Amino acid sequence: MPVYDYECENCGKLFEELVISYSVPDSEIKCPECGEYKAKKKISAPSIAGSSSSHSSSCGASGFT
């Protein structure tokens, strides 16, 4: 289930929402700040799973300890 970034067109609050289905329209997303249903989906950068701040120079290192 994807998490999307939204901005409320009523109060300007930026928030994230776990959306069960891609077919859920923005008009059904409620702003946690003002309670209005005026959320607009924002374009956000994709998350890269498994990335970390530590780097290993050995080939094939999984990063798990």
Backbone torsions as a table, in degrees:
resi	resn	phi	psi	omega
1	MET	NA	123.4	-176.3
2	PRO	-79.7	152.1	173.3
3	VAL	-105.6	126.4	-179.4
4	TYR	-112.2	150.7	173.8
5	ASP	-91.0	136.5	179.3
6	TYR	-131.1	157.2	170.9
7	GLU	-129.6	131.8	178.4
8	CYS	-78.4	126.4	179.0
9	GLU	-76.3	-12.0	178.8
10	ASN	-85.9	-51.6	-174.7
11	CYS	-114.0	-10.2	177.9
12	GLY	86.4	2.5	-179.3
13	LYS	-63.8	132.5	173.3
14	LEU	-96.5	132.2	-179.3
15	PHE	-153.4	164.6	177.6
16	GLU	-108.5	149.3	-179.9
17	GLU	-141.1	130.6	173.7
18	LEU	-80.3	119.3	-175.6
19	VAL	-111.3	124.5	-176.7
20	ILE	-64.9	-38.8	-176.9
21	SER	-137.3	145.8	178.6
22	TYR	-65.4	-21.6	-176.8
23	SER	-81.2	-0.1	177.5
24	VAL	-71.1	120.4	-179.0
25	PRO	-73.6	152.5	178.9
26	ASP	-56.2	-29.2	-178.1
27	SER	-67.3	-9.5	177.6
28	GLU	-101.3	3.3	-179.9
29	ILE	-96.5	121.1	-176.8
30	LYS	-94.2	133.2	177.7
31	CYS	-70.4	129.0	179.4
32	PRO	-72.2	-16.0	-178.2
33	GLU	-86.7	-55.7	-173.6
34	CYS	-107.9	-12.0	177.6
35	GLY	82.5	2.3	179.8
36	GLU	-80.8	155.5	176.4
37	TYR	-100.5	60.7	-178.8
38	LYS	-127.2	39.8	-179.2
39	ALA	-80.7	144.0	177.9
40	LYS	-126.2	125.4	-179.0
41	LYS	-65.6	133.8	178.8
42	LYS	-101.3	151.4	173.5
43	ILE	-80.2	129.0	-179.3
44	SER	-131.6	159.6	178.7
45	ALA	-72.6	142.7	179.0
46	PRO	-69.5	150.1	176.2
47	SER	-88.3	136.7	179.1
48	ILE	-101.9	110.9	-178.5
49	ALA	-67.4	139.8	175.3
50	GLY	84.3	0.3	179.1
51	SER	-77.4	149.5	178.2
52	SER	-147.2	168.9	-179.2
53	SER	-83.1	-15.4	178.5
54	SER	-91.1	140.9	-178.6
55	HIS	-120.6	144.0	178.1
56	SER	-119.2	139.2	-179.2
57	SER	-88.9	-7.7	-179.6
58	SER	-83.0	136.6	-177.8
59	CYS	-68.0	134.1	177.2
60	GLY	81.7	6.1	179.6
61	ALA	-67.5	131.8	-176.4
62	SER	-87.3	-20.5	-178.2
63	GLY	87.5	-1.8	178.4
64	PHE	-91.6	144.2	178.3
65	THR	-122.2	NA	NA
